[in-house]
Amino acid sequence: MAEEREARESGNQRAARLAANAAKGGRAVVAKYGPEHMRAIGTRGASAVAAKYGLRHYSEIAARNRGVKKKRRAA
């Protein structure tokens, strides 16, 4: 039954629903453990990415995002 409902949903609606649920879960974790806990998780994640791919990884992502944002503004 759940599969039928999901099949009828468009991709954008499903993505919006999932994003809303993810945000709700994130707010619940912040309420329970505090922002310091979330900051520590983010710091460990960023450190792991930097250790695996190097610091340049983030600058490359930022450069790609700048190009995307320029295209969106121009459209």
CYANA upper distance limits for C-alpha pairs under 8 A (distance plus 0.5 A):
  1 MET  CA      5 ARG  CA      7.04
  2 ALA  CA      6 GLU  CA      6.71
  3 GLU  CA      7 ALA  CA      6.49
  4 GLU  CA      8 ARG  CA      6.90
  5 ARG  CA      9 GLU  CA      7.00
  6 GLU  CA     14 ARG  CA      8.10
  9 GLU  CA     13 GLN  CA      6.82
  9 GLU  CA     14 ARG  CA      6.77
 10 SER  CA     14 ARG  CA      6.82
 11 GLY  CA     15 ALA  CA      6.58
 12 ASN  CA     16 ALA  CA      6.61
 13 GLN  CA     17 ARG  CA      6.66
 14 ARG  CA     18 LEU  CA      6.62
 15 ALA  CA     19 ALA  CA      6.54
 16 ALA  CA     20 ALA  CA      6.61
 17 ARG  CA     21 ASN  CA      6.74
 18 LEU  CA     22 ALA  CA      6.60
 19 ALA  CA     23 ALA  CA      6.63
 20 ALA  CA     24 LYS  CA      6.68
 21 ASN  CA     25 GLY  CA      6.76
 22 ALA  CA     26 GLY  CA      6.71
 23 ALA  CA     27 ARG  CA      6.69
 24 LYS  CA     28 ALA  CA      6.79
 25 GLY  CA     29 VAL  CA      6.86
 26 GLY  CA     30 VAL  CA      6.80
 27 ARG  CA     31 ALA  CA      6.59
 28 ALA  CA     32 LYS  CA      6.65
 29 VAL  CA     33 TYR  CA      6.36
 29 VAL  CA     34 GLY  CA      7.81
 30 VAL  CA     34 GLY  CA      5.08
 30 VAL  CA     35 PRO  CA      5.99
 30 VAL  CA     37 HIS  CA      8.06
 30 VAL  CA     38 MET  CA      7.28
 33 TYR  CA     37 HIS  CA      6.50
 33 TYR  CA     38 MET  CA      8.48
 34 GLY  CA     38 MET  CA      7.56
 35 PRO  CA     39 ARG  CA      6.61
 36 GLU  CA     40 ALA  CA      6.65
 37 HIS  CA     41 ILE  CA      6.86
 38 MET  CA     42 GLY  CA      6.70
 39 ARG  CA     43 THR  CA      6.55
 40 ALA  CA     44 ARG  CA      6.69
 41 ILE  CA     45 GLY  CA      6.69
 42 GLY  CA     46 ALA  CA      6.57
 43 THR  CA     47 SER  CA      6.56
 44 ARG  CA     48 ALA  CA      6.64
 45 GLY  CA     49 VAL  CA      6.81
 46 ALA  CA     50 ALA  CA      6.62
 47 SER  CA     51 ALA  CA      6.51
 48 ALA  CA     52 LYS  CA      6.67
 49 VAL  CA     53 TYR  CA      6.38
 49 VAL  CA     54 GLY  CA      7.76
 50 ALA  CA     54 GLY  CA      4.98
 50 ALA  CA     55 LEU  CA      5.57
 50 ALA  CA     57 HIS  CA      7.64
 51 ALA  CA     55 LEU  CA      8.28
 53 TYR  CA     57 HIS  CA      6.45
 55 LEU  CA     59 SER  CA      7.88
 56 ARG  CA     60 GLU  CA      6.72
 57 HIS  CA     61 ILE  CA      6.92
 58 TYR  CA     62 ALA  CA      6.69
 59 SER  CA     63 ALA  CA      6.60
 60 GLU  CA     64 ARG  CA      6.80
 61 ILE  CA     65 ASN  CA      6.68
 62 ALA  CA     66 ARG  CA      6.68
 63 ALA  CA     67 GLY  CA      7.08
 64 ARG  CA     68 VAL  CA      6.93
 65 ASN  CA     69 LYS  CA      6.57
 66 ARG  CA     70 LYS  CA      6.63
 67 GLY  CA     71 LYS  CA      6.84
 68 VAL  CA     72 ARG  CA      6.79
 69 LYS  CA     73 ARG  CA      6.67
 70 LYS  CA     74 ALA  CA      6.67
 71 LYS  CA     75 ALA  CA      6.73
